[in-house]
Amino acid sequence: MIKRLSEITDIQAGYPFRGSIKHDKHASVSVIQAKDISNLGDLLPNNLVKTELAGKKQPTWLQAGDILFIAKGLRHYACWIPEGIEQTTCAPSLFIIRVKAGLQHSVNSKFLAWQLNQKPIQNYFKKSAEGSTQINIRKPILSEAALAIPDLETQESIAKLYEASLKEHALLNQLISNRQQQLNAIASDLLKNSIKN
């Protein structure tokens, strides 16, 4: 079954910060920006900016199961939000995608995030993007994205595979980083020993 994204989710822009988001380590609000989303669509929550909201608009607080979509820049990835996100909103360059209330038992949001990151939908975004230097996916374009929605069991199976692949990539990247640190240490020791001799 093919569904437009707007048929199964509610989509809204992130909090309308004016200018750059000022970091305040004592502030109570965390903000997710495009830099906090990996090239695989994984959330990197360790260095979120903390800030206070100066505007009058009430923020949309992120919930577990929400999807963030990078609307501006060179990357247009979706990111699934896990549990443990409190008092967190997102930058205006991101869209918040939330499965409609009546469909939460028939649509798996992690599956949706996975599908938004796959080649068919990514090709659609590339063709529909606007701008030359600051490439932009407008809300109507995102809303019209056509998704294949199989039965819930199939969605959940794909979502589990997606989660496993993210963990495997994270582990692989950590192994690569560890090996590089080891090689850097060997190179430093070689140089020190050569200087002494």
N, C-alpha and C positions, 0 to 999 in steps of 0.2 A: 504494500500500500504506500503510495506517495503522498506526502503532506508538506505543505509550505511550513516553514519554521514558525510563522506567526499564527498558524492554526493550532499549534500544540504548546506554544510558549508565550509568555509575556516578555517584551524586550524594552529595556529603558537604558538611557545613558547614565554614566557614572556621575558622581557629585560634581557640580559646576565650580570647581576651584578657579579663582582668578589669579592668573600668573603661576609662578612656580609654587610647588607645595613645600612650605617651610617645615624643616624637621625640628621637632622638640621632643627630646627623649623622655620628658616628664608628662607629655600629653597622653590623653586617654584613647585617641582614635588612631587606628592603623589604616594605611592606604595602600592598596595594591595598584601598581603601575605596570606598564608593558614590560619593563626590565625585570619584573618579578615572575615572568612567565617564560619557561624554557622553550627552545625550538621544537620540542616535542609536545608542548602544551601542558607541561607539568608546572604546578605552582612551586615557587621558590620562596618560602615564607620567612626565611631567617633574617632578612635585612629590610623588612617593610618600614617605610617612613612612618613616624609617629607625628601627629599634628593635632591642632584644635581647629574645629570648623567655624569659620568666621561669618559665613553667610546665614541668611534666615531660613533657607530651604532645609527641610528635614531630610537627612540622608536615607537612602535605602541600605539598610544593614545587610551584609551578605549572610546567606544561610548555607549550611551544608547541602550540597546537591545543586547549588546554583552553577551556572556556567558564565565565565567571563570571555568576551571576544574582543581581540585587539582590532580596533576599527581604523586606526591611523598608523602610518609608517610602512615599512617594507614587509612586515610579517603580519598575517591575518589569521592568527591561531585562536582556537578556543581552549579554555582551561577549566577543568572541573574543580569545584571547591569542596575540599574534604571537611570533616568535622573539626572543631577546635578553633573556629574563626569567630571571635567575638569582637564587638565594637569595631568592625572593619567595613570600610566602603572602598570605592575604587575611583581612579582618575577619570576625567571626562572623555579621554581617548579610548575608553573601554565601554562596551555594552554589557549590561547584566541580563542574562537570559534565564528565565525561571519557568519550569514546566507549569502549565495551567493547573489550578487547584483540582479540577475534576478529572485530570488525566494522570495524576501522580502514581496511580496503581497500574497504569498501562504503558507508561513511557519512562524509560531509564535515562536519566540525564547524563550519566557517564557515557552511555552509548551515543547520545546526541553529540557530546563534545568530541568523541572519537570520530564520528562521521563528518563533522564540520572540518576536521583536520585532514581528511582524506582527499586524494587527488581530484575526483570528480567535482567536489564542492570547491576545492581550492582553485581549480580551473575556472569555475563560474565566478569566483571573487576576482580573479586576475582580469577576466574579460569585462567585468562590471565596475572595476575600481576607477575612481576619478582622481585627477591631479597628476602632476608630473614629478615634483619634488616631494610633496607631502601627499602620499597616496592614501585615499580615503574610501572606506566602505560605508555608504550612508545607510541609515536604518531601513528605508524601503528595500534596498538591495538585500540586506541581511534577512529581512522579513520574508522575502520571496524565495529564499534558498529552498530547493526541493530536496526532501530527505526521504529515503526508503525506510519505512517503519514496519519491521517484521513483528512476529509475536513476542511477548515479553520474555519468554524463555530464551529465545535467540538473542534478543537485546542483551540480556544478562550474561550470556556466554561470551559475547563479543566484548562486553564491558570488562569482564574478568581477564580476558586475553590482553586487552588494552592496558589494564592496571599492571599486569605481569610484565608487559613490554617496557613500561615506564620504569619499573623497579630494576629490570635487567639493564636498561640504559644507564640508570643512576649508578648501579654497581660497577658497570664497565668503565664509566667515566672516572669513578673513584679509583679503580685499579690503575687506569692510565695515569692519573694524577700522582698516585703513590709511586709508580715506577719512575716517573719523571723526576720526582723529588729525590729518589734513590740515586738516579744517574747524575743529578745536579750535585749531590753530596760527594759522589765518587770523583767528579770533575774537580770540585773544590779541593778535595784531599790530594789529588794528583798534583795540582798546581802548587799547593803549599809544600808538599814533599820535594818537588822539583826545585823550588826556590831555596829550601834549606840545604839541598845537596849542591 
